[in-house]
């Protein structure tokens, strides 16, 4: 190490200015770009958060590489990648920025890149990686290793140490401490609003402070639960969410005999919507079963808050009756709450009444950590992709037809009432060329005048979702006991060629075999209210 570098590295502040000055300027520029046309309402806090995070990254890389210039370049590259991901997410999901809980999705991006990479500016990433990579190799070859000051080791180790201490502290200590720390920074626990207030990295620091010291308190307690043994509820007095209404309370007070309970199908249809609402070019007869069942049951707008992604948010709200505002940072990734211990849910409620509870998802068990969360939401069985024949696909995923067959097979075999919750996959985007290599002679969905190719591919799945509804309704009608079917879209499809406007609502339906819950009733509901609509439809 030359004399100047050695002298600058002895003192932390001069060394930081020499090596880190350009990186600080770069961080500020990126932070201001990420803030958009207007700065956060607390720009100084946002800038400070950017400084602290980038300093920590630099210190960590400096310790790992012992090369100041190289560490500075690599830190700049990582920070730039973070902001590119933030910009890509905002573009795809209607201005929703990255949140701290997105870190839990990192392994999914690596394992299932086809679900995420099409939404990233891959050309920009590759070009930037080549430029920075070449410069990094040059700096590595030209620079020499340096003796690292203990100050940088403290900077690198201090944040993780504080996080671990706050996480391990008793809640009686950590919760009041986090409230005190967050008093000057009132959080809305809305990704957009908090990022607008404190900047994306500032909001991440504040969310992390709240999250690690405020675990969500579930109603039931786990009794010897393991991954393969479903937990039993120990709640002595089950009280369903107030949004489920009077029908739920009446069922608790006067539970019917098991032989009178109906089978219940609840389907979360991937990216489902009524495309005719958005374009007159969509064939009017594409949803024949949907139109028929809707005229007989309860339907309306399903007030989903997210656009184009975050299936698990809608899923968790529908099962638990908990609105996002009740979850704090868990609203961003609610299954993190169900990983620790059971959370009271519709499945637990029906299980208390004598139902066999089954969750069916024709995809990998570990996706969204469902293999750990689904048992903690009261399901006795979790049926995943391993249980479906590999040939039963439509496009790249297991078909809706196969899911409907599996659900109807279960009620034919079961002597007790069944609650079957299905999370479909067939319609999952992106809707890219080559999706239908075996389904259509030309290898692609039929063209429809006035609609783009991605939209035409999506419509092929909408038609199959409609056929699934018909199969489920027919299966319930042939069963020995009455039945209730509910279906909703988890979010609108990310198809800018079709979906316009700012509304994020999807459609839903609740239909039953022996009559209907109102007969053609129109009622808009939020995801957390679907449980009440099902229980109302399920009463004799």
Secondary structure, 3 states (H helix, E strand, C coil): CCHHHHHHHHCHHHHHHHHHHHHHHHHHHHHHHHCCCCCCCCHHHHHHHHHHHHHHHHHHHHHHHCCHHHHHHHHHHHHHHHHHHHHHHHHHCCCCCCCHHHHHHHHHHHHCHHHCHHHCCHHHHHHHHHHHHHHHHHHHHHCCCCCCCHHHHHHHHHHHHHHHHHHHCCHHHHHHHHHHHHCCCCCCCCHHHHHHHHCHHHHHHHHHHHHCCCCCCCCCCCCCCCCCCCCCCCCCCCCCCHHHCHHHHHHHHCCCCHHHCCEEEEEEECCCCCHHHCCCCCCCCCCHHHHHHHHHCEEEEECCCCCCCCHHHHHHHHHHCCCHHHCHHHHCCCHHHHHHCCCCCHHHHHHHCCCEEEEEECCCCCHHHHHHHCHHHCCCEEECHHHCCCCCEECCEECHHHHHHHHHHHHHHCCCCEEEEEECCCCCCCCCCCCCCCCCCCCCCCCCCCCCHHHHHHHHHHHHHHHHHHHHHHHHHHCCCCEEEEEEECCCCCCCCCCCCCCCCEEEEEEECCCCCCCCEECCECHHHHHHHHHHHCCC
